[in-house]
Amino acid sequence: MRDQIIEFREERDLGQKFNATFTFLRQNFKPLCQCILFFVVPFALLAGIFSGIYQSTQIDQMRGAYEYGSWGAYAFASSLNSLHYWISMFFSLVSFVLLSLTIYSYMLQYMANQGKVEMTHVWEIIKANFIPVLYSAVGILVICGLATLVLVVPGIYVMVPLCMFAVVMLVEEISLVEAMERCFYLVKGYWWPAFGFLLVTFLIQGVISYVASLPAIAVYVLRILQLPGGSNDLLFIVASSVTTIVGLLLYVISITAIAFLYFDLVEKKEGIGLLEQVNQIGAQPKSFVETE
């Protein structure tokens, strides 16, 4: 028996949005994983490898932290001068953008074809939107970063609507500036419910990510305490790489949740899905007569 097709354009409360998020991921687990495997994992793997090399070097050079007064100051200073760190950050950003595009492109095909999705069609949407969304992601990061530097509260306020920029750009086929205006318009009057939904989503994702990273944490402890097995560079790099890759791929939860948040807000503001249903009802008698 085939699973019921999920309706995206629908108003949902907090629990219904969570239910829709995890139902969508469960129903589309295999085809969505295939898309992620081909389009995202190669770049996530590169991010993980360079992150593992960087972290391995950091721990080996921990003695240099005394020159900076604290480990945090040393880590910050060394990250700025580490090529491995910046390469890892670049591939992490690319992986996140590709993951977002993969999920949202998949959703667009899902909506357009009654749940049937072809990987080649997903790839076509990704190719057409990768560069604009990548540049936009950098811009969004700068804006959120500057807002957070000014004050933490403005930073959080800005992050809630702007987290939807990618899905808005793809679904509505608009530029970054238009997408930003659209995001703030949709969230207006619903900021607190949106914030609460996102907060719980990221908490769930964080808990899963922490549990998945426990083996790598064990390797870190062995390395720091210089216990047997901790001196194995390959084991440490593999553990760090797996942690980075898993952490990146788990964003599938929040990215999917953000899409359902977007569609929920659109329905609350404009009722597009309801209008579509009304039009379909009006068209049914005509189709019936023609069939007869």
N, C-alpha and C positions, 0 to 999 in steps of 0.2 A: 504493500500500500504506500503510495507516494505521500510525502509530507505536504501539508497544506501550505500554499504559497503565502509568504508573509507580505502584508500590506504595509508599505513604508509610510505613505501619506495618511497618518492617523494620529489623533490626539491620544497621548498616553500619560498616565500618572507615573510616579517614581518606580513603583514595582513593575508596572507594565513595560517600562523602557528597559529595565534590567532583564525581564523575561524575554522581550523581543531580541535583545542583544545576544544572549546566550542561546536562544532558540535558533537564531540565524547562523551563529557559528557552529552549532551542533549539526544543523541540517546540511550546511554547505562545507563541512569540515574537509572532506577529501578533495573536491575540486578547488576549493580556496587554498588548501595547502599546496596543491600542485602549482598554482599560480605563484604563490609565495616562494616555493622552492626554486622556480626558474627565474623569477624577476627580482627577488630580494635577498635570498640566502647568500649568493656569491659575494655581494657587497658587505653583508653582515659578517661573513666569514673573514673578509679582509679587515674589517673594523675590529673584530675579536682578536685576530692574530697580532695586529699592531698594538692593541690595548694590552695584550698579554706580555709582549716584549717590553713595553713601557713600564708596566707594573713590576715586572721582574727586575728591571734596572733600578727602579725606585727603591725597592726593598734592599737590594744589594748595596745601595749608596746611602742607607739610612744614617750612617755615621756622620755624613755631611750636614745633617739637620742641625747639629749643635752650632754650626756657624751662623744659623739664622735665628736661633733662640727658641724655635719650636718646630715640630714636625710639619704642622700646617703651613707655616711660612716657607719651609723648605720645599714642600710638595708644590706649592703655588709657583715659587720661583723656578723650580726645575721643569714644571710643565710648560712654562712659557718658552723655555730653551730646548725643549725636546721635539725633534722631528717626528718621532714615533707617536707622540701625543697628538700632534696636529693632524697627522695622517689618519689616526684612529678617529678623531673628531669629524674629519671630512667624510670618511666612509660611513660613520654613524649617521650623519645628517642625510647623506644620500640614501642609506638604507631606510631611514624613517620616512623620507619623502616617497620612496618607491613603495614602501609598505602602505602608506596612506593612499597613494594612487591606485595600487593594486586592489585594495578593499573597495574604494569608492568606484573604480571602474567596473569591478565585479558587480557592485550593487546596481549601477546604471544598466548594465546588460541584463541583470536579473529582473529589474523593473520593466525593461523594454520587451523582454521575451518570455514573460510569464514563468520566470524561474529557470529558464534554460540559458546557460552561459558557455560561450566558446572562448578558449584561452587566447586564440588569435585576435579576437575582437577586444578582449581586455588589453592585450599588448598594444593594439592600435591606439587606444585611448591614452595609455601610459606614455607612449612615444610623443603624442601630440601635446601633452601637458607637462612633461617632466621638467623642461627648462623653465617655463613660467612659474611653476609651483616651487621649484628649487630656489629661484631668486626670491620669490615671495616668502618662503620659509626663513631665509636669511633676514629679510626685512622685518618679519614678525618677531624673530628672536632679538633683533636690535631694539625694536620698539618696547618689547616686554622687559628686556634687560635694563634699558634706560629708565623705564617707569619704576622698576623695582629698586634701582639705585637711588632714585629721588625719595621714594617712600615705599615700604612693603605693601601697604594697603592699595595704593594706586596700581601697583604692579599686578596684584591679584585681580583687581577690578577689570583691568584690561585683558588679562589672560583668559578670563571666562568667555567673553564673546569671540575673541580672536582665535581661540582653539578650533573654531569652525571654518576658518578661512578656506582650507583646501576643499572641503566638501561643497562649500558655497561656490567656489570658482568652477568646479567640475559640473555640478548639477545645473547651475544657472548660466554657465559659460560667460563669466564676466571677469574683469581685470581685478588686480589686488586692491586698488583704491575703492572700487565699487563693492568688492567683497567685504572690505572692512566696514564700510558704511552699512552694508546689509546686515552684518553680524551684530553691530550695535543696535540696529533697528529691531532685529528679532529678539534680542535679549532684553530690550527695554520693557520693564514691568514684570520680567520673569528672571531677574538676575539671581535672586536667592534660591529658587528651585533649581535653576541650572547649576549654580555653585554646589548645592547639596548633592545633586546627582553626580557631578564630576568628582567631588571629593570622595564619595563612597566608591565610585568606580576605580579611582587611582589607589584607594586603600586596598581594595580587593586585588588589584593588579600587583601592588607592592608586596602583599603577603605571599602571593603565589611566586613572585620573583625571588623573595627571600628564601622560601623553602627550596626552590630550584637551585639556589646558589650555595646551599649548605655544604655540598662536597668541595666546592672551590674555597669556601671559607676555611675548611679543615686544612687544605693545602697551604693557604696563606699562613695559618697558625704554625704549621710545621716549619715553614720557611723562616718566619720571624724568630721563632724560638730555636732554630737550627737543630731540629729533631730529625731522626732518621726518615728519609724520603723527601724531606723539604728542600734538599739541595739539588734535586733533579730539575734542571732548567726546563726540559721538555714537558715534564708533568705540570709544572707551574704555568707555563705558557698555554698548555692545552686547557687547564682548569680556568684560567683567566679568559681565554677565548670563548669557551662554552658559556661562561657566565655572561659575557658581553652579548653573545649571540642570542641566548635565551631571553635576556633582559630586553633586547630590541624587539624580538618577535612577539613577546608578551604584550607589546603595545597594540596588538591586534584587538585586544579587549577594549581599550579606551578609544581607539580609532573608530571601531564599530559603534560603541556607545555614543560617541559624538555625532555620528550620522543620524542615529535615532533621535538624539536631542534636537538636531537641526530640523528634521521632518516634523517633530512634535511642535516646535516653535512656529514653523511655517503654518501648520494647521491652526494653531491657536490664533495667529495673526490674520491669516488669509483664507483658511478653509479650502485650499485647492483640492485636496482629496475628496472632500464632501461635494464640491462642485462637479468633479469628474464622475462621481457616483450618480449624481442627479442627471447628468447628461446621458450616462449609460442607460439609466432607467427610461429616459425619454426616447432613446433610440431603439429600445427593445421591441415595441409593437411594430415598427417599420420593418425590422429585420424578420420578425415572425411572419408578417404578411408576405414579404418577398420569398421566404422559404416555402410557405404554403403554395 
